[in-house]
Amino acid sequence: MKTNKAYSKRIRVTRNGKLMSRRPGQDHYNALESGSEKHNKGGMQRLNVTTAIMRRFLPGNGGKKISGTQPAA
């Protein structure tokens, strides 16, 4: 199975193997928000990826667990 390129371009892997992605809701409807709300939207968030998702979207990993990831509830 091929890697889902659209999904893989939206995530980054840190040196320790954590998967990070951009927080949602940053692109529009920001004019009425306070500065602290805008600031808190910035940055990256850690992804909790299940084995099934890794097998489906990142098959180059072979479904192996990446260090620091936990299954989603």
N, CA and C of each residue as an Amber inpcrd file, in Angstrom:
protein
   219
   0.8400000  -1.1740000   0.0000000   0.0000000   0.0000000   0.0000000
   0.8880000   1.2420000   0.0000000   0.4510000   2.2820000  -0.7200000
   1.2490000   3.4960000  -0.8170000   0.9400000   4.4430000   0.3430000
   1.9030000   5.2910000   0.6660000   1.7250000   6.2980000   1.7040000
   0.7650000   7.3700000   1.2150000  -0.1440000   7.8130000   2.0970000
  -1.0400000   8.9110000   1.7770000  -0.2380000  10.2080000   1.8720000
   0.1320000  10.7690000   0.7290000   1.0320000  11.9220000   0.6950000
   0.3990000  13.1740000   1.2990000  -0.9030000  13.3690000   1.1000000
  -1.5620000  14.5510000   1.6550000  -1.4890000  14.5260000   3.1800000
  -1.6740000  13.3640000   3.7670000  -1.6190000  13.2270000   5.2360000
  -0.1850000  13.3650000   5.7270000   0.7390000  12.7440000   5.0250000
   2.1210000  12.7590000   5.4910000   2.7490000  14.1390000   5.4010000
   2.2780000  14.9960000   4.4980000   2.8200000  16.3490000   4.3880000
   2.3500000  17.2460000   5.5300000   1.2920000  16.8600000   6.2170000
   0.7470000  17.6780000   7.3000000   1.3470000  17.3430000   8.6570000
   2.1910000  16.3390000   8.7210000   2.7830000  15.9730000  10.0020000
   4.3020000  16.0560000   9.9210000   4.9210000  16.2650000  11.0660000
   6.3710000  16.3030000  11.1750000   6.7740000  15.3530000  12.2880000
   7.9070000  14.7110000  12.1290000   8.4240000  13.8040000  13.1430000
   9.5960000  14.4900000  13.8340000   9.5390000  14.5630000  15.1650000
  10.6180000  15.1850000  15.9240000  11.7970000  14.2250000  16.0340000
  12.8900000  14.7060000  16.6170000  14.0670000  13.8510000  16.8010000
  13.7660000  12.6560000  17.6890000  12.8610000  12.8510000  18.6450000
  12.5080000  11.7630000  19.5490000  11.4190000  10.8560000  18.9940000
  10.9310000  11.1470000  17.7860000   9.9470000  10.2800000  17.1500000
   8.5080000  10.6790000  17.3840000   8.2680000  11.8440000  18.0080000
   6.8880000  12.2820000  18.2150000   6.3380000  12.8440000  16.9130000
   5.0420000  12.6560000  16.6910000   4.3760000  13.1960000  15.5170000
   3.7020000  14.5040000  15.8970000   3.9950000  15.5770000  15.1540000
   3.4570000  16.8960000  15.4460000   2.6970000  17.3970000  14.2250000
   1.5960000  18.1330000  14.4910000   0.8360000  18.7360000  13.4030000
   0.4100000  20.1340000  13.8190000  -0.0300000  20.8930000  12.8460000
  -0.4780000  22.2590000  13.0960000  -1.8540000  22.2210000  13.7620000
  -2.0730000  23.1370000  14.6930000  -3.3720000  23.2020000  15.3540000
  -4.4400000  23.6770000  14.3740000  -5.6670000  23.1430000  14.4600000
  -6.7240000  23.5850000  13.5600000  -7.2820000  24.9420000  13.9830000
  -7.9680000  25.6010000  13.0660000  -8.6750000  26.8370000  13.3740000
  -7.8090000  28.0770000  13.4040000  -6.7120000  28.1110000  12.6680000
  -5.8260000  29.2740000  12.6930000  -6.0080000  30.1980000  11.5030000
  -6.6920000  29.7610000  10.4690000  -6.6210000  30.4730000   9.2050000
  -7.6000000  31.6330000   9.0370000  -8.7750000  31.5660000   9.6120000
  -9.7270000  32.6630000   9.4260000 -10.6040000  32.8060000  10.6560000
 -11.4260000  33.8330000  10.6790000 -12.2790000  34.2100000  11.8080000
 -11.4370000  34.5890000  13.0320000 -10.3160000  35.2450000  12.8140000
  -9.4410000  35.6190000  13.9130000  -9.5640000  37.0880000  14.3110000
 -10.3160000  37.8910000  13.5700000 -10.3470000  39.3270000  13.8050000
 -10.9550000  39.6840000  15.1600000 -11.9390000  38.9300000  15.6210000
 -12.6170000  39.2640000  16.8670000 -11.9730000  38.6100000  18.0870000
 -10.9310000  37.8290000  17.8880000 -10.3040000  37.1420000  19.0090000
  -9.2760000  38.0400000  19.6820000  -9.0830000  37.8120000  20.9620000
  -8.0830000  38.5840000  21.6900000  -6.6870000  38.1230000  21.2720000
  -5.7080000  38.9200000  21.6370000  -4.3330000  38.5770000  21.2940000
  -3.8970000  37.2740000  21.9150000  -4.3510000  37.0130000  23.1470000
  -3.9430000  35.7660000  23.7990000  -4.5600000  34.5580000  23.1080000
  -5.7920000  34.6980000  22.6250000  -6.4170000  33.5860000  21.9040000
  -5.6660000  33.2850000  20.6120000  -5.2780000  34.3510000  19.8970000
  -4.5150000  34.1590000  18.6660000  -3.1700000  33.5180000  18.9630000
  -2.5380000  33.9740000  20.0340000  -1.2270000  33.4320000  20.4030000
  -1.3240000  31.9530000  20.7670000  -2.3750000  31.5850000  21.4820000
  -2.5290000  30.2010000  21.9110000  -2.8060000  29.2510000  20.7550000
  -3.3400000  29.7740000  19.6460000  -3.5870000  28.9400000  18.4800000
  -2.2960000  28.5800000  17.7570000  -1.2630000  29.3550000  17.9430000
  -0.0150000  29.1140000  17.2390000   0.6790000  27.8640000  17.7310000
   1.7010000  27.4740000  17.0170000   2.4810000  26.3240000  17.4320000
   1.9130000  25.0130000  16.9250000   2.5240000  23.9640000  17.3840000
   2.1630000  22.6360000  16.9250000   1.5240000  21.8540000  18.0680000
   0.7960000  20.8040000  17.7240000   0.2310000  19.9220000  18.7320000
   0.6910000  18.5060000  18.4450000   0.7830000  17.7200000  19.4960000
   1.2370000  16.3480000  19.3670000   0.0790000  15.4650000  18.9300000
   0.3480000  14.5610000  18.0120000  -0.6710000  13.6430000  17.5210000
  -0.5810000  12.3210000  18.2580000  -1.7190000  11.8060000  18.6560000
  -1.8040000  10.4470000  19.1770000  -2.3630000   9.5900000  18.0640000
  -1.5250000   8.7210000  17.5290000  -1.8810000   7.9560000  16.3450000
  -2.0310000   6.4820000  16.7140000  -3.1570000   5.9050000  16.3010000
  -3.3710000   4.4790000  16.5420000  -2.6010000   3.6730000  15.4990000
  -2.4130000   2.4200000  15.7760000  -1.7080000   1.5380000  14.8440000
  -2.4660000   1.4240000  13.5310000  -3.7900000   1.4100000  13.5990000
  -4.5930000   1.2990000  12.3770000  -4.3890000   2.5090000  11.4740000
  -4.3360000   3.6950000  12.0620000  -4.1140000   4.9060000  11.2700000
  -2.7200000   4.8960000  10.6760000  -1.7260000   4.4530000  11.4640000
  -0.3650000   4.4000000  10.9470000  -0.2600000   3.4220000   9.7930000
  -0.9410000   2.3030000   9.8710000  -0.9000000   1.3260000   8.7810000
  -1.5920000   1.8740000   7.5350000  -2.6520000   2.6420000   7.7500000
  -3.4030000   3.1530000   6.6110000  -2.7060000   4.3170000   5.9280000
  -2.2120000   5.2800000   6.7190000  -1.6870000   6.5060000   6.1330000
  -0.1710000   6.5480000   6.0320000   0.5240000   5.8000000   6.8740000
   1.9820000   5.8230000   6.8750000   2.5330000   4.4100000   6.7740000
   2.2440000   3.7060000   5.6830000   2.6270000   2.3030000   5.6080000
   4.1240000   2.0790000   5.5100000   4.9080000   3.1070000   5.1950000
   6.3510000   2.9470000   5.1490000   6.9120000   2.5690000   6.5060000
   6.1610000   2.8800000   7.5530000   6.5520000   2.5330000   8.9110000
   6.2500000   1.0710000   9.2090000   5.4130000   0.4480000   8.4310000
   5.0820000  -0.9530000   8.6320000   4.1860000  -1.1990000   9.8250000
   3.5130000  -0.1520000  10.3250000   2.6400000  -0.3150000  11.4750000
   3.3810000  -0.4000000  12.7900000   4.6950000  -0.1400000  12.7650000
   5.4600000  -0.1830000  14.0050000   5.1260000   1.0270000  14.8550000
   5.2050000   0.8520000  16.1450000   4.9100000   1.9470000  17.0560000
   6.0750000   2.9270000  17.0800000   5.7890000   4.1940000  16.8760000
   6.8030000   5.2350000  16.9720000   6.9000000   5.6330000  18.4280000
   8.1020000   5.8360000  18.9100000   8.2860000   6.1500000  20.3180000
   7.5070000   7.4020000  20.6980000   6.8910000   7.3770000  21.8500000
   6.1680000   8.5400000  22.3590000   4.7280000   8.6330000  21.9190000
   4.2400000   7.7360000  21.0840000   2.8420000   7.7990000  20.6710000
   2.0120000   6.8920000  21.5420000   0.7700000   7.3070000  21.7610000
  -0.1610000   6.5260000  22.5540000  -1.4150000   6.3240000  21.7350000
  -2.0860000   5.2160000  21.8920000  -3.3240000   5.0070000  21.1520000
  -4.3940000   6.0050000  21.5740000  -5.1590000   6.4800000  20.6030000
  -6.2400000   7.4170000  20.9060000  -7.3700000   6.6730000  21.5900000
  -8.0640000   7.3840000  22.4680000  -9.1510000   6.7550000  23.2330000
 -10.3820000   6.5800000  22.4000000
